[in-house]
Amino acid sequence: MRISLKWLSEYVPLILPAKSLAERLTVAGVKVERMISQGDGWEGVRVAEVLDVKPHPNADRLRLVTVDVNQVERPTVVCGASNVAVGQKVAFATVGTRLRDGHTGEPTVLKAAVIRGVESAGMVCSERELGLSEEHEGILVLPEDAPVGDPLGEYLGDTIFELEVTPNRPDHLSMLGVAWETAAQTHVKVK
């Protein structure tokens, strides 16, 4: 069973750091087998808004995408994704950011590049490049309420607990059941 701490916090106040909470739950019989930190490697990735999309002058399948990163920076990048559109909120990585290579899946550092004669000052990221999934056919489109300029790790980052649920505790097969157990172990009330 996987438990998102962001989602869990909607039911119960999380007053302990993730590691301490995992230890307390494990001692109480809810074994936390693994903690997954989503967003730890996203330094340099911010929420951006697509301001303009134009065709690349020297390539049919590429586009020039201008994004608003923080009301001051408006870099233009070369993008091959077909699902990019004006007004979307996207994950934008600056030069020097560590990402996964979209083709090989290997870790890489994003470098400034000239692609078919046009300088690309960063990257609009797919889920695979961020390590969220193996999806690489298009860019990751964020919800409309995503705050432009915020670090992606603050917006999308989360800690996931992988729980080993024993047959005698089926109540731990739901978010609310784990919330009740968390409340009992930390002496707080469930919302």
Residue frames as a rotation matrix with the C-alpha (Angstrom) as fourth column:
MET 1
0.588 0.809 0.000 0.00
0.809 -0.588 0.000 0.00
0.000 0.000 -1.000 0.00
ARG 2
-0.552 -0.753 0.358 1.36
0.744 -0.639 -0.196 3.44
0.376 0.159 0.913 -0.89
ILE 3
0.491 0.658 -0.571 0.49
0.847 -0.513 0.137 6.48
-0.203 -0.552 -0.809 1.19
SER 4
-0.090 -0.437 0.895 1.10
0.547 -0.773 -0.322 10.06
0.832 0.461 0.309 0.06
LEU 5
-0.507 -0.138 -0.851 1.99
0.845 -0.276 -0.459 12.30
-0.171 -0.951 0.257 3.00
LYS 6
-0.971 0.237 0.043 0.44
-0.215 -0.933 0.288 15.29
0.109 0.270 0.957 1.19
TRP 7
-0.234 0.934 -0.269 -2.83
-0.208 0.222 0.953 13.42
0.950 0.279 0.142 0.93
LEU 8
-0.123 0.128 -0.984 -2.54
0.828 0.559 -0.031 12.08
0.546 -0.819 -0.175 4.49
SER 9
-0.885 -0.300 -0.356 -2.08
0.452 -0.733 -0.508 15.66
-0.109 -0.610 0.785 5.75
GLU 10
-0.609 0.757 0.236 -5.58
-0.381 -0.540 0.751 16.47
0.696 0.367 0.617 4.46
TYR 11
0.327 0.760 -0.562 -6.94
0.129 0.554 0.823 14.09
0.936 -0.341 0.083 7.11
VAL 12
0.797 -0.137 -0.588 -4.57
0.603 0.160 0.781 14.49
-0.013 -0.978 0.210 10.03
PRO 13
0.822 -0.562 0.091 -2.00
-0.557 -0.827 -0.075 17.14
0.117 0.011 -0.993 11.05
LEU 14
0.650 -0.689 -0.322 1.50
0.549 0.718 -0.428 15.76
0.526 0.102 0.844 10.49
ILE 15
0.936 -0.219 0.275 3.46
-0.343 -0.738 0.581 17.05
0.075 -0.638 -0.766 13.46
LEU 16
0.427 -0.815 0.392 6.48
0.029 0.446 0.895 14.74
-0.904 -0.370 0.214 13.06
PRO 17
-0.207 -0.563 -0.800 9.13
-0.904 -0.203 0.376 14.69
-0.374 0.801 -0.467 10.33
ALA 18
0.474 0.471 -0.744 8.54
-0.796 0.591 -0.133 11.92
0.377 0.655 0.655 7.77
LYS 19
-0.321 -0.686 -0.654 11.32
-0.274 0.728 -0.629 9.69
0.907 -0.023 -0.421 9.11
SER 20
-0.913 0.003 0.407 10.08
-0.406 0.068 -0.911 9.93
-0.031 -0.998 -0.061 12.71
LEU 21
0.055 0.998 0.028 6.51
-0.946 0.061 -0.319 9.26
-0.320 -0.009 0.947 11.61
ALA 22
0.284 -0.023 -0.959 7.67
-0.617 0.761 -0.201 6.18
0.734 0.649 0.202 9.67
GLU 23
-0.743 -0.623 -0.246 9.48
-0.176 0.537 -0.825 4.86
0.646 -0.570 -0.509 12.75
ARG 24
-0.702 0.527 0.480 6.48
-0.619 -0.117 -0.776 5.47
-0.353 -0.842 0.408 15.01
LEU 25
0.334 0.856 -0.394 4.08
-0.942 0.295 -0.157 3.75
-0.019 0.424 0.906 12.60
THR 26
-0.025 -0.436 -0.899 6.46
-0.429 0.817 -0.385 0.78
0.903 0.376 -0.208 12.22
VAL 27
-0.937 -0.313 0.152 6.71
-0.248 0.295 -0.923 0.34
0.244 -0.903 -0.354 16.00
ALA 28
-0.381 0.882 0.278 2.89
-0.753 -0.121 -0.647 0.45
-0.537 -0.455 0.710 16.15
GLY 29
-0.239 0.255 0.937 2.62
0.206 0.956 -0.208 -2.42
-0.949 0.143 -0.281 13.65
VAL 30
0.908 0.419 -0.005 2.19
0.104 -0.237 -0.966 -0.49
-0.406 0.876 -0.258 10.41
LYS 31
0.110 -0.976 0.188 5.50
0.563 0.217 0.798 -1.43
-0.819 0.018 0.573 8.82
VAL 32
0.808 -0.016 -0.588 6.84
-0.419 -0.718 -0.556 1.31
-0.413 0.696 -0.587 6.55
GLU 33
0.644 -0.543 0.538 8.96
0.618 0.784 0.051 -0.73
-0.450 0.300 0.841 4.14
ARG 34
-0.399 -0.758 0.516 10.25
0.917 -0.323 0.235 2.19
-0.011 0.567 0.824 2.11
MET 35
0.337 0.404 -0.850 10.10
0.305 -0.902 -0.307 5.99
-0.891 -0.155 -0.427 1.94
ILE 36
-0.111 -0.298 0.948 10.09
0.994 -0.048 0.101 7.50
0.015 0.953 0.302 -1.54
SER 37
-0.067 0.029 -0.997 10.92
0.288 -0.956 -0.047 11.21
-0.955 -0.290 0.056 -1.84
GLN 38
0.208 0.244 0.947 9.42
0.977 -0.012 -0.212 12.58
-0.041 0.970 -0.241 -5.02
GLY 39
0.888 0.159 0.432 10.97
0.271 -0.939 -0.212 15.85
0.372 0.305 -0.877 -6.14
ASP 40
0.652 -0.694 -0.305 14.35
0.302 -0.132 0.944 15.68
-0.695 -0.708 0.124 -4.41
GLY 41
-0.297 -0.861 0.412 16.26
0.725 0.077 0.684 15.91
-0.621 0.502 0.602 -7.70
TRP 42
0.346 0.572 0.743 14.30
0.924 -0.345 -0.165 18.82
0.162 0.744 -0.648 -9.13
GLU 43
0.113 -0.368 -0.923 16.60
0.406 -0.831 0.380 21.69
-0.907 -0.417 0.056 -8.16
GLY 44
-0.811 -0.431 -0.395 16.43
-0.112 -0.548 0.829 24.20
-0.574 0.717 0.396 -11.01
VAL 45
-0.713 0.658 0.242 12.95
0.547 0.305 0.780 23.12
0.439 0.688 -0.578 -12.17
ARG 46
-0.843 0.439 -0.311 10.19
-0.093 -0.689 -0.719 25.70
-0.530 -0.577 0.622 -11.77
VAL 47
0.048 0.925 0.378 6.55
0.802 0.190 -0.567 26.09
-0.596 0.330 -0.732 -12.70
ALA 48
-0.848 -0.305 -0.434 6.29
-0.019 -0.800 0.600 28.23
-0.530 0.517 0.673 -15.84
GLU 49
0.299 0.954 0.022 3.51
0.141 -0.021 -0.990 29.43
-0.944 0.299 -0.141 -18.12
VAL 50
-0.424 -0.384 0.820 3.70
0.837 0.180 0.516 29.05
-0.346 0.906 0.245 -21.89
LEU 51
-0.121 0.313 -0.942 3.41
-0.011 -0.949 -0.314 32.53
-0.993 -0.028 0.119 -23.42
ASP 52
0.361 0.156 -0.919 4.06
-0.860 -0.326 -0.393 31.79
-0.361 0.932 0.017 -27.10
VAL 53
0.039 -0.331 0.943 4.50
0.224 0.922 0.315 28.82
-0.974 0.199 0.110 -29.43
LYS 54
0.452 0.013 -0.892 5.95
-0.779 -0.481 -0.402 29.32
-0.434 0.877 -0.208 -32.91
PRO 55
0.975 -0.167 0.146 7.19
0.216 0.862 -0.459 26.90
-0.049 0.479 0.877 -35.54
HIS 56
0.190 -0.977 -0.095 10.95
0.233 -0.049 0.971 26.38
-0.954 -0.207 0.219 -35.69
PRO 57
0.491 0.032 -0.871 12.34
-0.680 -0.611 -0.406 28.15
-0.545 0.791 -0.279 -38.79
ASN 58
-0.247 -0.724 -0.644 14.62
-0.956 0.291 0.039 25.21
0.159 0.625 -0.764 -39.71
ALA 59
-0.998 -0.060 -0.031 12.69
-0.053 0.982 -0.183 22.12
0.041 -0.181 -0.983 -38.59
ASP 60
-0.409 0.907 -0.104 9.15
-0.319 -0.035 0.947 20.91
0.855 0.420 0.303 -39.28
ARG 61
0.219 0.532 -0.818 8.64
0.485 0.669 0.564 18.95
0.847 -0.520 -0.111 -36.05
LEU 62
-0.497 -0.476 -0.726 10.19
0.866 -0.208 -0.456 21.43
0.066 -0.854 0.516 -33.62
ARG 63
0.571 0.691 0.444 8.66
0.562 -0.723 0.402 24.51
0.598 0.020 -0.801 -32.02
LEU 64
-0.680 -0.671 0.295 9.99
0.259 -0.596 -0.760 27.61
0.686 -0.441 0.579 -30.30
VAL 65
0.384 0.806 -0.450 8.31
0.692 0.072 0.719 27.93
0.612 -0.587 -0.530 -26.92
THR 66
-0.542 -0.463 0.701 8.56
-0.123 -0.782 -0.611 31.11
0.831 -0.417 0.367 -24.82
VAL 67
0.173 0.559 -0.811 7.77
0.761 0.446 0.471 30.67
0.625 -0.698 -0.349 -21.13
ASP 68
0.238 -0.031 0.971 7.22
-0.523 -0.846 0.101 33.02
0.818 -0.532 -0.218 -18.20
VAL 69
-0.195 -0.415 -0.888 9.26
0.494 0.741 -0.455 31.74
0.847 -0.528 0.061 -15.27
ASN 70
-0.190 0.064 -0.980 8.97
0.967 -0.159 -0.198 34.58
-0.168 -0.985 -0.032 -12.74
GLN 71
0.782 0.596 -0.182 7.60
0.531 -0.790 -0.307 37.73
-0.327 0.144 -0.934 -14.41
VAL 72
0.418 -0.719 -0.555 11.19
-0.525 -0.690 0.497 38.74
-0.741 0.084 -0.666 -15.25
GLU 73
-0.693 -0.705 0.148 12.67
-0.350 0.509 0.786 35.79
-0.630 0.494 -0.600 -17.11
ARG 74
0.552 0.831 -0.063 11.04
-0.457 0.239 -0.857 34.82
-0.697 0.502 0.512 -20.39
PRO 75
-0.513 -0.856 0.064 13.36
-0.449 0.331 0.830 32.29
-0.732 0.396 -0.554 -22.02
THR 76
0.519 0.566 -0.641 12.69
-0.851 0.268 -0.452 30.64
-0.084 0.780 0.621 -25.37
VAL 77
-0.331 -0.572 0.751 13.38
-0.451 0.794 0.406 26.93
-0.829 -0.205 -0.521 -25.77
VAL 78
-0.432 0.159 -0.888 13.28
-0.815 0.353 0.459 24.50
0.386 0.922 -0.023 -28.65
CYS 79
-0.366 0.439 0.820 10.65
-0.569 0.592 -0.571 21.83
-0.737 -0.675 0.033 -27.99
GLY 80
-0.891 0.008 -0.454 9.62
-0.383 0.525 0.760 18.74
0.244 0.851 -0.465 -29.93
ALA 81
-0.758 0.646 0.088 6.45
0.384 0.552 -0.740 17.97
-0.527 -0.527 -0.667 -27.97
SER 82
-0.740 0.544 0.395 3.22
0.345 -0.197 0.918 18.15
0.577 0.816 -0.042 -29.93
ASN 83
0.144 0.887 -0.439 1.03
0.882 0.086 0.463 18.82
0.448 -0.453 -0.770 -26.87
VAL 84
-0.610 -0.398 -0.686 2.54
0.685 -0.700 -0.203 22.22
-0.399 -0.593 0.699 -25.92
ALA 85
0.060 0.706 0.705 0.09
0.811 -0.447 0.378 25.14
0.583 0.549 -0.599 -26.13
VAL 86
-0.636 -0.230 0.737 -0.17
-0.053 -0.939 -0.339 28.78
0.770 -0.255 0.585 -25.08
GLY 87
0.145 0.690 0.709 -1.53
-0.771 -0.371 0.518 29.25
0.620 -0.622 0.478 -21.55
GLN 88
0.661 0.081 -0.746 -0.39
0.223 0.928 0.298 25.90
0.716 -0.364 0.596 -20.19
LYS 89
0.550 -0.566 0.614 1.48
-0.826 -0.260 0.499 25.62
-0.123 -0.782 -0.611 -16.91
VAL 90
0.765 -0.379 -0.520 4.55
-0.011 0.800 -0.599 23.44
0.644 0.465 0.608 -17.40
ALA 91
0.750 -0.649 -0.127 7.71
0.302 0.165 0.939 22.24
-0.588 -0.743 0.320 -15.65
PHE 92
0.863 -0.485 0.138 10.66
-0.115 -0.456 -0.883 24.31
0.491 0.746 -0.449 -16.90
ALA 93
0.660 -0.721 -0.212 14.28
0.643 0.396 0.655 23.31
-0.389 -0.569 0.725 -16.24
THR 94
0.845 -0.440 -0.304 17.08
-0.492 -0.862 -0.119 25.86
-0.210 0.250 -0.945 -16.41
VAL 95
0.482 -0.777 -0.406 20.56
-0.214 0.345 -0.914 25.18
0.850 0.527 0.000 -17.78
GLY 96
-0.530 -0.772 0.350 22.61
-0.614 0.064 -0.787 23.22
0.585 -0.632 -0.508 -15.23
THR 97
0.190 0.700 0.688 19.67
-0.959 0.281 -0.022 21.22
-0.209 -0.656 0.725 -13.86
ARG 98
-0.899 -0.416 0.132 20.10
-0.397 0.905 0.152 17.46
-0.183 0.084 -0.979 -13.34
LEU 99
0.215 0.968 -0.127 17.39
-0.924 0.160 -0.347 15.48
-0.316 0.193 0.929 -15.16
ARG 100
-0.043 -0.155 0.987 16.89
0.181 0.970 0.160 12.06
-0.983 0.186 -0.013 -16.67
ASP 101
-0.850 -0.248 -0.466 17.68
-0.417 -0.224 0.881 11.86
-0.323 0.942 0.087 -20.38
GLY 102
0.057 0.995 -0.085 14.34
-0.814 -0.003 -0.581 11.46
-0.578 0.103 0.810 -22.16
HIS 103
0.412 0.067 -0.909 15.71
-0.792 0.519 -0.320 8.86
0.450 0.852 0.267 -24.57
THR 104
-0.298 -0.655 -0.694 18.09
-0.175 0.753 -0.635 6.77
0.938 -0.067 -0.339 -22.46
GLY 105
0.755 0.621 -0.209 16.69
0.136 0.164 0.977 7.36
0.642 -0.766 0.040 -18.96
GLU 106
0.014 -0.859 -0.512 20.22
0.932 0.197 -0.305 8.04
0.362 -0.473 0.803 -17.66
PRO 107
0.601 0.131 -0.789 20.92
0.551 -0.783 0.290 11.02
-0.579 -0.609 -0.542 -15.36
THR 108
-0.103 -0.613 0.783 22.27
0.934 -0.330 -0.136 14.03
0.342 0.718 0.606 -17.23
VAL 109
-0.264 -0.031 -0.964 22.98
0.509 -0.853 -0.111 17.73
-0.819 -0.521 0.241 -16.70
LEU 110
0.653 0.605 0.456 21.05
0.718 -0.304 -0.626 20.10
-0.240 0.736 -0.633 -18.95
LYS 111
-0.454 -0.853 -0.259 23.37
0.601 -0.508 0.617 22.22
-0.658 0.124 0.743 -21.07
ALA 112
0.194 0.420 -0.887 22.71
-0.419 -0.782 -0.462 25.26
-0.887 0.461 0.024 -23.23
ALA 113
-0.343 -0.267 0.900 22.27
0.585 0.689 0.428 24.11
-0.735 0.673 -0.080 -26.81
VAL 114
-0.365 0.260 -0.894 21.83
-0.754 -0.646 0.121 25.44
-0.546 0.718 0.432 -30.31
ILE 115
-0.328 0.380 0.865 19.29
0.348 0.900 -0.264 23.25
-0.878 0.214 -0.428 -32.08
ARG 116
0.055 0.259 0.964 19.07
0.994 0.078 -0.078 23.73
-0.095 0.963 -0.253 -35.85
GLY 117
-0.457 -0.422 0.783 20.46
0.601 -0.795 -0.078 27.24
0.655 0.435 0.617 -35.55
VAL 118
0.305 0.612 0.730 18.29
-0.272 -0.678 0.682 28.42
0.913 -0.407 -0.040 -32.63
GLU 119
-0.781 -0.610 0.131 19.56
-0.247 0.111 -0.963 28.73
0.573 -0.784 -0.238 -29.04
SER 120
0.342 0.845 -0.411 17.54
0.152 0.382 0.911 26.83
0.928 -0.374 0.003 -26.43
ALA 121
-0.428 -0.521 0.738 17.83
-0.514 -0.531 -0.673 28.33
0.743 -0.668 -0.041 -22.94
GLY 122
-0.543 0.252 0.801 16.44
-0.724 0.344 -0.598 25.42
-0.426 -0.905 -0.004 -20.92
MET 123
-0.900 0.257 -0.351 13.84
-0.006 0.799 0.601 22.69
0.435 0.543 -0.718 -21.32
VAL 124
-0.022 0.942 0.336 10.12
-0.995 -0.055 0.088 22.15
0.101 -0.332 0.938 -20.97
CYS 125
-0.785 -0.549 0.288 10.06
-0.608 0.772 -0.184 18.74
-0.121 -0.319 -0.940 -19.26
SER 126
0.022 0.718 -0.695 8.20
-0.470 0.622 0.627 15.49
0.883 0.313 0.351 -19.78
GLU 127
0.818 0.338 0.466 7.25
-0.569 0.352 0.743 13.08
0.087 -0.873 0.480 -16.98
ARG 128
0.817 -0.544 -0.194 10.15
0.511 0.837 -0.194 10.80
0.268 0.059 0.962 -17.89
GLU 129
0.015 -0.859 0.513 12.73
0.252 -0.493 -0.833 13.58
0.968 0.142 0.209 -17.66
LEU 130
0.008 0.076 0.997 11.47
-0.819 -0.572 0.050 14.35
0.574 -0.817 0.058 -14.14
GLY 131
-0.893 -0.393 -0.218 11.43
-0.241 0.828 -0.506 10.68
0.379 -0.400 -0.835 -13.12
LEU 132
-0.392 0.829 0.399 7.66
-0.828 -0.129 -0.545 10.61
-0.400 -0.544 0.737 -12.56
SER 133
0.579 0.539 0.612 6.88
-0.141 0.805 -0.576 7.91
-0.803 0.247 0.543 -15.14
GLU 134
-0.402 -0.705 0.584 8.13
0.492 0.372 0.787 6.52
-0.773 0.604 0.197 -18.43
GLU 135
0.619 0.713 0.331 5.83
0.698 -0.305 -0.648 8.87
-0.361 0.632 -0.686 -20.42
HIS 136
-0.359 -0.827 -0.432 7.92
0.364 -0.550 0.751 10.82
-0.859 0.112 0.499 -22.92
GLU 137
-0.229 0.325 0.917 5.58
0.973 0.075 0.216 11.51
0.001 0.943 -0.334 -25.83
GLY 138
0.335 0.367 0.868 4.68
0.381 -0.895 0.231 15.00
0.862 0.253 -0.440 -24.61
ILE 139
-0.653 -0.563 0.507 5.42
-0.167 -0.546 -0.821 17.53
0.739 -0.621 0.262 -21.91
LEU 140
-0.512 0.465 -0.723 4.00
0.857 0.330 -0.395 17.40
0.055 -0.822 -0.567 -18.40
VAL 141
-0.365 0.496 0.788 1.05
0.012 -0.844 0.536 19.81
0.931 0.205 0.302 -18.28
LEU 142
-0.914 -0.032 -0.405 0.32
0.404 0.040 -0.914 21.08
0.046 -0.999 -0.023 -14.77
PRO 143
0.056 0.984 -0.168 -3.05
0.993 -0.073 -0.096 22.22
-0.107 -0.162 -0.981 -13.39
GLU 144
0.232 0.137 0.963 -4.12
0.547 -0.837 -0.013 25.78
0.804 0.529 -0.270 -14.18
ASP 145
0.948 0.203 0.244 -3.73
-0.074 -0.606 0.792 26.85
0.308 -0.770 -0.559 -10.54
ALA 146
0.411 -0.875 -0.254 -0.01
0.911 0.404 0.083 25.94
0.030 -0.266 0.964 -10.45
PRO 147
0.841 -0.061 -0.538 1.85
0.135 -0.939 0.318 29.03
-0.524 -0.340 -0.781 -9.13
VAL 148
0.772 -0.550 0.320 4.23
0.328 -0.087 -0.941 30.40
0.545 0.831 0.114 -11.79
GLY 149
0.240 -0.812 0.532 7.80
-0.567 -0.562 -0.602 30.74
0.788 -0.157 -0.595 -10.54
ASP 150
0.560 0.004 0.829 7.49
-0.784 0.326 0.528 28.29
-0.268 -0.945 0.185 -7.64
PRO 151
-0.631 -0.773 -0.069 9.98
-0.769 0.611 0.190 25.43
-0.105 0.173 -0.979 -7.46
LEU 152
-0.009 0.642 -0.766 8.38
-0.628 0.593 0.504 22.27
0.778 0.486 0.398 -8.86
GLY 153
-0.630 -0.312 -0.711 9.56
0.275 0.766 -0.581 20.31
0.726 -0.562 -0.397 -5.81
GLU 154
-0.942 0.337 0.013 7.43
-0.159 -0.410 -0.898 22.51
-0.297 -0.848 0.440 -3.54
TYR 155
-0.266 0.895 -0.357 4.41
-0.959 -0.282 0.006 22.24
-0.095 0.344 0.934 -5.82
LEU 156
0.457 0.467 -0.757 4.51
-0.664 0.745 0.058 18.56
0.592 0.476 0.650 -6.84
GLY 157
-0.550 -0.796 -0.251 7.01
-0.412 0.521 -0.748 17.06
0.726 -0.308 -0.615 -4.42
ASP 158
0.589 0.732 0.343 5.80
-0.720 0.283 0.633 14.51
0.366 -0.620 0.694 -1.90
THR 159
-0.693 -0.660 0.289 6.97
-0.721 0.634 -0.280 11.74
0.002 -0.402 -0.915 0.38
ILE 160
0.325 0.763 -0.558 5.40
-0.713 0.586 0.386 8.36
0.622 0.273 0.734 -0.22
PHE 161
-0.347 -0.335 0.876 5.31
-0.817 0.567 -0.107 5.61
-0.461 -0.753 -0.470 2.40
GLU 162
-0.137 0.276 -0.951 5.20
-0.563 0.769 0.304 2.04
0.815 0.577 0.050 1.10
LEU 163
-0.100 0.219 0.971 3.40
-0.978 0.160 -0.137 0.06
-0.186 -0.962 0.198 3.79
GLU 164
-0.795 -0.007 -0.607 3.36
-0.120 0.982 0.146 -3.66
0.595 0.189 -0.781 4.44
VAL 165
-0.146 0.847 0.511 -0.22
-0.967 -0.232 0.108 -4.28
0.210 -0.478 0.853 5.50
THR 166
-0.968 -0.203 0.147 -0.81
-0.240 0.918 -0.316 -7.44
-0.071 -0.342 -0.937 7.53
PRO 167
-0.603 0.770 -0.210 -3.99
0.252 0.433 0.865 -9.54
0.757 0.469 -0.455 7.11
ASN 168
-0.199 0.545 -0.814 -5.22
0.978 0.161 -0.131 -8.65
0.060 -0.823 -0.565 10.61
ARG 169
-0.320 0.056 -0.946 -5.24
0.342 -0.924 -0.170 -4.90
-0.884 -0.378 0.277 9.82
PRO 170
-0.224 0.287 0.931 -7.42
0.975 0.053 0.218 -4.34
0.013 0.956 -0.292 6.73
ASP 171
0.762 0.498 -0.413 -8.15
0.538 -0.843 -0.024 -0.84
-0.360 -0.204 -0.910 8.05
HIS 172
0.043 -0.837 -0.546 -4.64
-0.048 -0.548 0.835 0.10
-0.998 -0.010 -0.064 6.85
LEU 173
-0.459 -0.126 0.879 -5.71
0.808 0.352 0.472 -0.54
-0.369 0.928 -0.060 3.26
SER 174
0.478 0.624 0.618 -7.27
0.785 -0.619 0.018 2.92
0.394 0.477 -0.786 3.08
MET 175
-0.379 -0.604 0.701 -6.04
0.257 -0.796 -0.548 6.47
0.889 -0.028 0.457 3.50
LEU 176
0.291 0.580 0.761 -8.55
-0.603 -0.506 0.616 7.11
0.743 -0.638 0.203 6.28
GLY 177
0.921 0.015 -0.389 -7.46
0.234 0.778 0.583 3.97
0.312 -0.628 0.713 8.16
VAL 178
-0.029 -0.995 -0.096 -3.82
0.880 0.020 -0.475 5.10
0.474 -0.099 0.875 8.07
ALA 179
-0.256 0.013 0.967 -4.95
-0.151 -0.988 -0.027 8.60
0.955 -0.153 0.255 9.12
TRP 180
0.771 0.584 0.252 -6.68
-0.362 0.078 0.929 7.14
0.523 -0.808 0.272 12.21
GLU 181
0.675 -0.595 -0.435 -3.54
0.714 0.675 0.185 5.17
0.184 -0.436 0.881 13.08
THR 182
-0.299 -0.795 0.528 -1.35
0.591 -0.589 -0.551 8.25
0.749 0.148 0.646 12.57
ALA 183
0.136 0.458 0.878 -3.66
-0.430 -0.771 0.469 10.28
0.892 -0.442 0.092 14.82
ALA 184
0.953 0.250 -0.170 -3.50
0.013 0.529 0.849 7.62
0.302 -0.811 0.501 17.52
GLN 185
0.388 -0.887 -0.252 0.29
0.900 0.423 -0.102 7.47
0.197 -0.187 0.962 17.41
THR 186
-0.577 -0.653 0.491 0.84
0.567 -0.753 -0.334 11.25
0.588 0.085 0.805 17.41
HIS 187
-0.391 0.491 -0.778 -2.02
0.836 -0.164 -0.524 12.24
-0.385 -0.855 -0.346 19.76
VAL 188
-0.895 0.212 -0.392 -3.83
-0.331 -0.905 0.267 14.52
-0.298 0.369 0.881 17.30
LYS 189
-0.039 0.966 0.255 -7.38
-0.060 0.252 -0.966 14.55
-0.997 -0.053 0.048 15.92
VAL 190
-0.644 -0.036 0.764 -8.48
0.715 0.329 0.617 13.39
-0.274 0.944 -0.186 12.49
LYS 191
-0.814 0.340 -0.472 -10.06
-0.403 -0.914 0.037 16.15
-0.419 0.221 0.881 10.44
